[in-house]
Amino acid sequence: MPVFNKFKTSEINPESGLFLCSGCNEVIPLSKEEKFPPCADCGSATWTMVAVAGEAGKRYRTGTKSPASGLFICTNCWSQVIPIAKGNSFPPCASCKTGSDWQLIVSA
């Protein structure tokens, strides 16, 4: 599922991810097979996929290399979110100052 595909209200979502409203830039999460709603803020009927959920939930240790690009959250403090590119090593958490597991939130 390529990022930046466009979808209309009432279409069935083919892949879980984050979607941007074309009318007001509101971002919503939507699960696979849910119908696209009209935007609650502006009523727009067009959504653009901006991130794929894909393998969301998988965890990786500090010091290991990331198998995918995306946003990851520290599973020790649950407050630090970092972007990591595929092949880069996971750092210690800057918030809790420890080695940690990092959980994939959304693939990029």
C-alpha positions in Angstrom: 0.0 0.0 0.0 1.8 3.1 -1.1 1.8 6.2 1.1 0.0 9.2 -0.5 -2.9 7.2 -2.0 -6.2 9.0 -1.9 -9.5 7.7 -0.6 -13.1 9.0 -0.5 -15.7 8.8 2.2 -17.4 5.4 2.4 -14.6 3.6 0.6 -13.2 0.5 2.5 -9.7 1.1 3.9 -7.3 -1.5 2.4 -4.5 -1.0 5.0 -4.3 0.3 8.6 -2.5 3.6 8.9 -2.8 7.4 9.4 -4.8 9.5 7.0 -4.7 13.3 6.3 -7.8 15.2 5.5 -7.4 17.1 2.2 -9.7 19.9 3.5 -8.2 20.9 6.9 -5.1 18.7 7.5 -6.7 16.7 10.3 -5.0 13.3 10.8 -6.9 10.2 11.8 -6.0 6.6 12.4 -8.0 4.1 10.5 -7.9 0.3 10.7 -7.9 -2.0 7.7 -11.5 -2.7 6.4 -13.0 0.3 8.2 -15.0 2.8 6.0 -13.6 6.2 5.5 -15.7 8.8 7.3 -16.3 12.4 6.3 -13.9 14.6 8.2 -15.4 15.5 11.7 -13.7 18.9 11.5 -14.5 20.2 8.0 -16.7 17.6 6.4 -14.2 16.9 3.6 -14.6 13.5 1.8 -11.0 13.0 0.7 -8.3 11.3 2.7 -4.6 10.8 1.9 -2.6 8.0 3.5 0.5 9.5 5.2 1.7 6.4 7.1 1.2 2.7 7.1 0.7 0.9 10.4 2.0 -2.4 8.9 4.0 -4.2 11.7 2.9 -1.9 14.5 3.4 -3.4 17.9 6.7 -5.2 17.2 9.5 -4.4 19.7 13.2 -3.9 19.3 16.0 -3.5 21.9 18.3 -0.5 22.2 21.4 -1.1 20.2 19.8 -3.3 17.5 19.3 -2.1 13.9 15.8 -1.2 12.8 14.4 -3.5 10.1 12.1 -0.7 8.9 11.7 3.1 8.9 9.0 4.5 11.2 8.0 6.0 14.5 8.8 4.1 17.7 7.9 4.6 21.3 9.9 3.7 24.4 8.2 0.9 26.3 9.9 1.9 29.6 8.5 5.4 30.0 5.9 5.4 27.2 6.5 9.1 26.5 9.5 9.3 24.1 8.6 8.8 20.4 11.4 8.8 17.9 11.7 8.4 14.1 14.2 5.8 13.0 15.3 5.0 9.5 15.8 1.4 8.3 19.3 0.2 9.3 19.9 2.8 12.0 20.5 1.5 15.6 18.0 2.2 18.4 19.4 4.6 20.9 18.9 4.7 24.7 15.7 6.7 25.6 16.4 10.4 26.0 13.5 10.7 28.5 14.2 7.9 30.9 17.9 7.6 30.2 17.9 3.8 29.9 18.2 1.1 27.4 14.8 0.0 26.5 12.6 -1.8 24.1 11.2 0.4 21.3 7.8 -0.4 19.9 6.8 0.3 16.4 3.9 2.7 16.2 3.7 3.3 12.5 5.9 2.3 9.5 7.0 5.1 7.2 
